[in-house]
Amino acid sequence: MKDFLNKINFHTFFIAILTFTIGWQLGHKDIAVKWQTYAPTLKVINKEPPQNIDVDFKLFWDTWDLVSRQYLDKKAIDTDKLYYGAISGMVSAVGDPYTVFLPPEAQKSTQDELNGSFEGVGIQLGFNSDSRLVVVTPLDGTPAQKKGILPGDMIV
């Protein structure tokens, strides 16, 4: 009886190891096949950094790849937002409240606002800490000063 139980335990152990090994091999092969057919989600056009800069972008690209491959809702990933967000973070890391990066749509909108604001109104514009367009100062003797525009007033 004891010999019979030992055989059953051996067979059970052997089947468990065999099942694990076969599953491991099939799963690993499937991953390798999928990795070989992986198509990149973007094409990098300008790969060369400026001559005087010595920065390793491996962490940046590893993070980009991780987000694009493992983010749960892949349809929600907008590569333009990732790109402009990275640039915005880099510019804000400078720590200067007057230095900001605006994506093309916001830049065009801001440029349109600024172009329209300089037609005889007489105010100097800038951005506050919330990146909102505000009056820095009204210029002396201009219609803006006469109407009571003050520094810090928001442009709506």
Short mmCIF file of the C-alpha atoms (twelve columns), coordinates in Angstrom:
data_MODEL
# 
_entry.id   MODEL 
# 
loop_
_atom_site.group_PDB 
_atom_site.id 
_atom_site.type_symbol 
_atom_site.label_atom_id 
_atom_site.label_alt_id 
_atom_site.label_comp_id 
_atom_site.label_asym_id 
_atom_site.label_seq_id 
_atom_site.Cartn_x 
_atom_site.Cartn_y 
_atom_site.Cartn_z 
_atom_site.pdbx_PDB_model_num 
ATOM 1   C CA . MET A 1   0.000   0.000   0.000   1 
ATOM 2   C CA . LYS A 2   2.802   2.396   0.902   1 
ATOM 3   C CA . ASP A 3   4.521   1.587   -2.392  1 
ATOM 4   C CA . PHE A 4   1.281   2.337   -4.234  1 
ATOM 5   C CA . LEU A 5   0.951   5.769   -2.529  1 
ATOM 6   C CA . ASN A 6   4.575   6.590   -3.382  1 
ATOM 7   C CA . LYS A 7   3.887   5.794   -7.059  1 
ATOM 8   C CA . ILE A 8   0.779   7.990   -7.028  1 
ATOM 9   C CA . ASN A 9   2.693   10.861  -5.397  1 
ATOM 10  C CA . PHE A 10  5.522   10.456  -7.918  1 
ATOM 11  C CA . HIS A 11  3.082   10.415  -10.844 1 
ATOM 12  C CA . THR A 12  1.205   13.431  -9.480  1 
ATOM 13  C CA . PHE A 13  4.466   15.322  -9.005  1 
ATOM 14  C CA . PHE A 14  5.679   14.302  -12.481 1 
ATOM 15  C CA . ILE A 15  2.402   15.383  -14.133 1 
ATOM 16  C CA . ALA A 16  2.478   18.712  -12.282 1 
ATOM 17  C CA . ILE A 17  6.067   19.406  -13.401 1 
ATOM 18  C CA . LEU A 18  5.284   18.309  -16.967 1 
ATOM 19  C CA . THR A 19  2.173   20.523  -17.092 1 
ATOM 20  C CA . PHE A 20  4.102   23.499  -15.710 1 
ATOM 21  C CA . THR A 21  6.952   23.006  -18.205 1 
ATOM 22  C CA . ILE A 22  4.628   22.690  -21.195 1 
ATOM 23  C CA . GLY A 23  2.621   25.749  -20.094 1 
ATOM 24  C CA . TRP A 24  5.789   27.745  -19.545 1 
ATOM 25  C CA . GLN A 25  7.154   26.855  -22.989 1 
ATOM 26  C CA . LEU A 26  3.901   27.619  -24.788 1 
ATOM 27  C CA . GLY A 27  3.402   30.893  -22.940 1 
ATOM 28  C CA . HIS A 28  6.993   31.987  -23.452 1 
ATOM 29  C CA . LYS A 29  6.850   31.110  -27.145 1 
ATOM 30  C CA . ASP A 30  3.615   33.086  -27.554 1 
ATOM 31  C CA . ILE A 31  5.191   36.140  -25.921 1 
ATOM 32  C CA . ALA A 32  8.280   35.862  -28.112 1 
ATOM 33  C CA . VAL A 33  6.145   35.576  -31.257 1 
ATOM 34  C CA . LYS A 34  4.012   38.579  -30.244 1 
ATOM 35  C CA . TRP A 35  7.107   40.637  -29.437 1 
ATOM 36  C CA . GLN A 36  8.558   39.947  -32.895 1 
ATOM 37  C CA . THR A 37  5.360   41.191  -34.550 1 
ATOM 38  C CA . TYR A 38  5.149   44.271  -32.296 1 
ATOM 39  C CA . ALA A 39  4.751   47.369  -34.435 1 
ATOM 40  C CA . PRO A 40  6.045   50.660  -33.037 1 
ATOM 41  C CA . THR A 41  3.339   53.204  -32.243 1 
ATOM 42  C CA . LEU A 42  5.316   56.202  -33.428 1 
ATOM 43  C CA . LYS A 43  8.160   57.153  -35.706 1 
ATOM 44  C CA . VAL A 44  10.975  59.295  -34.319 1 
ATOM 45  C CA . ILE A 45  12.035  61.807  -36.960 1 
ATOM 46  C CA . ASN A 46  14.826  63.742  -35.257 1 
ATOM 47  C CA . LYS A 47  16.885  61.279  -33.218 1 
ATOM 48  C CA . GLU A 48  20.083  63.262  -32.819 1 
ATOM 49  C CA . PRO A 49  20.507  65.602  -29.834 1 
ATOM 50  C CA . PRO A 50  22.315  68.917  -30.232 1 
ATOM 51  C CA . GLN A 51  26.113  68.602  -30.353 1 
ATOM 52  C CA . ASN A 52  26.784  70.272  -26.995 1 
ATOM 53  C CA . ILE A 53  24.225  68.210  -25.013 1 
ATOM 54  C CA . ASP A 54  25.174  64.944  -23.330 1 
ATOM 55  C CA . VAL A 55  21.903  63.509  -21.990 1 
ATOM 56  C CA . ASP A 56  20.811  59.874  -21.975 1 
ATOM 57  C CA . PHE A 57  17.142  59.656  -23.007 1 
ATOM 58  C CA . LYS A 58  16.877  55.928  -22.260 1 
ATOM 59  C CA . LEU A 59  14.603  56.525  -19.243 1 
ATOM 60  C CA . PHE A 60  12.360  58.798  -21.332 1 
ATOM 61  C CA . TRP A 61  11.989  56.248  -24.132 1 
ATOM 62  C CA . ASP A 62  11.584  53.338  -21.693 1 
ATOM 63  C CA . THR A 63  8.758   55.234  -19.983 1 
ATOM 64  C CA . TRP A 64  7.173   56.150  -23.321 1 
ATOM 65  C CA . ASP A 65  7.318   52.497  -24.390 1 
ATOM 66  C CA . LEU A 66  5.933   51.293  -21.062 1 
ATOM 67  C CA . VAL A 67  2.983   53.694  -21.244 1 
ATOM 68  C CA . SER A 68  2.223   52.851  -24.877 1 
ATOM 69  C CA . ARG A 69  2.403   49.094  -24.279 1 
ATOM 70  C CA . GLN A 70  0.926   48.645  -20.814 1 
ATOM 71  C CA . TYR A 71  -1.541  51.493  -20.287 1 
ATOM 72  C CA . LEU A 72  -4.952  49.921  -19.849 1 
ATOM 73  C CA . ASP A 73  -6.958  52.160  -22.195 1 
ATOM 74  C CA . LYS A 74  -4.698  52.331  -25.256 1 
ATOM 75  C CA . LYS A 75  -7.310  54.289  -27.232 1 
ATOM 76  C CA . ALA A 76  -7.066  57.118  -24.689 1 
ATOM 77  C CA . ILE A 77  -3.341  57.585  -25.351 1 
ATOM 78  C CA . ASP A 78  -2.736  60.659  -27.481 1 
ATOM 79  C CA . THR A 79  0.903   60.704  -28.617 1 
ATOM 80  C CA . ASP A 80  0.744   64.446  -29.285 1 
ATOM 81  C CA . LYS A 81  -0.368  65.052  -25.677 1 
ATOM 82  C CA . LEU A 82  2.462   62.840  -24.394 1 
ATOM 83  C CA . TYR A 83  4.962   64.686  -26.581 1 
ATOM 84  C CA . TYR A 84  3.780   68.191  -25.694 1 
ATOM 85  C CA . GLY A 85  3.399   67.205  -22.030 1 
ATOM 86  C CA . ALA A 86  7.035   66.082  -21.920 1 
ATOM 87  C CA . ILE A 87  8.170   69.366  -23.479 1 
ATOM 88  C CA . SER A 88  5.967   71.358  -21.097 1 
ATOM 89  C CA . GLY A 89  7.456   69.510  -18.129 1 
ATOM 90  C CA . MET A 90  10.970  70.202  -19.361 1 
ATOM 91  C CA . VAL A 91  10.280  73.922  -19.765 1 
ATOM 92  C CA . SER A 92  8.537   74.207  -16.381 1 
ATOM 93  C CA . ALA A 93  11.500  72.427  -14.734 1 
ATOM 94  C CA . VAL A 94  13.526  75.565  -15.482 1 
ATOM 95  C CA . GLY A 95  11.559  77.195  -12.658 1 
ATOM 96  C CA . ASP A 96  10.932  80.520  -14.400 1 
ATOM 97  C CA . PRO A 97  7.262   81.549  -14.099 1 
ATOM 98  C CA . TYR A 98  7.556   83.645  -17.285 1 
ATOM 99  C CA . THR A 99  8.898   80.795  -19.410 1 
ATOM 100 C CA . VAL A 100 6.133   78.509  -20.636 1 
ATOM 101 C CA . PHE A 101 5.595   76.062  -23.464 1 
ATOM 102 C CA . LEU A 102 2.314   76.206  -25.322 1 
ATOM 103 C CA . PRO A 103 1.224   73.423  -27.677 1 
ATOM 104 C CA . PRO A 104 0.493   74.647  -31.225 1 
ATOM 105 C CA . GLU A 105 -3.265  75.104  -30.661 1 
ATOM 106 C CA . ALA A 106 -2.758  77.119  -27.458 1 
ATOM 107 C CA . GLN A 107 0.090   79.069  -29.076 1 
ATOM 108 C CA . LYS A 108 -2.124  80.063  -32.007 1 
ATOM 109 C CA . SER A 109 -4.966  81.043  -29.679 1 
ATOM 110 C CA . THR A 110 -2.627  83.070  -27.460 1 
ATOM 111 C CA . GLN A 111 -1.011  84.720  -30.465 1 
ATOM 112 C CA . ASP A 112 -4.446  85.698  -31.775 1 
ATOM 113 C CA . GLU A 113 -5.328  87.153  -28.346 1 
ATOM 114 C CA . LEU A 114 -2.063  89.067  -28.125 1 
ATOM 115 C CA . ASN A 115 -2.319  90.434  -31.638 1 
ATOM 116 C CA . GLY A 116 -5.814  91.710  -30.936 1 
ATOM 117 C CA . SER A 117 -4.844  93.228  -27.577 1 
ATOM 118 C CA . PHE A 118 -2.126  95.537  -28.862 1 
ATOM 119 C CA . GLU A 119 -4.324  97.661  -31.109 1 
ATOM 120 C CA . GLY A 120 -4.288  100.820 -29.050 1 
ATOM 121 C CA . VAL A 121 -5.453  99.403  -25.729 1 
ATOM 122 C CA . GLY A 122 -2.160  100.112 -23.952 1 
ATOM 123 C CA . ILE A 123 -1.539  97.168  -21.670 1 
ATOM 124 C CA . GLN A 124 1.422   94.900  -21.089 1 
ATOM 125 C CA . LEU A 125 0.351   91.249  -20.922 1 
ATOM 126 C CA . GLY A 126 1.855   88.177  -19.285 1 
ATOM 127 C CA . PHE A 127 0.926   84.830  -17.747 1 
ATOM 128 C CA . ASN A 128 0.173   84.220  -14.079 1 
ATOM 129 C CA . SER A 129 1.090   81.069  -12.114 1 
ATOM 130 C CA . ASP A 130 -2.008  79.302  -13.512 1 
ATOM 131 C CA . SER A 131 -0.866  80.066  -17.092 1 
ATOM 132 C CA . ARG A 132 -3.755  82.502  -17.558 1 
ATOM 133 C CA . LEU A 133 -3.327  85.665  -19.579 1 
ATOM 134 C CA . VAL A 134 -3.274  88.682  -17.227 1 
ATOM 135 C CA . VAL A 135 -2.434  92.379  -17.315 1 
ATOM 136 C CA . VAL A 136 1.118   93.021  -16.111 1 
ATOM 137 C CA . THR A 137 0.660   96.794  -16.208 1 
ATOM 138 C CA . PRO A 138 -1.380  99.375  -18.102 1 
ATOM 139 C CA . LEU A 139 0.802   101.826 -20.014 1 
ATOM 140 C CA . ASP A 140 0.727   105.474 -18.908 1 
ATOM 141 C CA . GLY A 141 -1.703  107.708 -20.759 1 
ATOM 142 C CA . THR A 142 -3.466  104.895 -22.624 1 
ATOM 143 C CA . PRO A 143 -7.182  104.032 -22.805 1 
ATOM 144 C CA . ALA A 144 -6.569  101.013 -20.538 1 
ATOM 145 C CA . GLN A 145 -5.196  103.205 -17.751 1 
ATOM 146 C CA . LYS A 146 -8.017  105.721 -18.173 1 
ATOM 147 C CA . LYS A 147 -10.642 102.941 -17.851 1 
ATOM 148 C CA . GLY A 148 -9.075  101.672 -14.594 1 
ATOM 149 C CA . ILE A 149 -7.338  98.506  -15.803 1 
ATOM 150 C CA . LEU A 150 -5.018  97.310  -13.015 1 
ATOM 151 C CA . PRO A 151 -2.048  94.926  -12.858 1 
ATOM 152 C CA . GLY A 152 -3.295  91.362  -12.330 1 
ATOM 153 C CA . ASP A 153 -6.616  91.841  -14.151 1 
ATOM 154 C CA . MET A 154 -7.436  88.721  -16.153 1 
ATOM 155 C CA . ILE A 155 -8.001  88.803  -19.886 1 
ATOM 156 C CA . VAL A 156 -11.157 86.851  -20.709 1 
# 
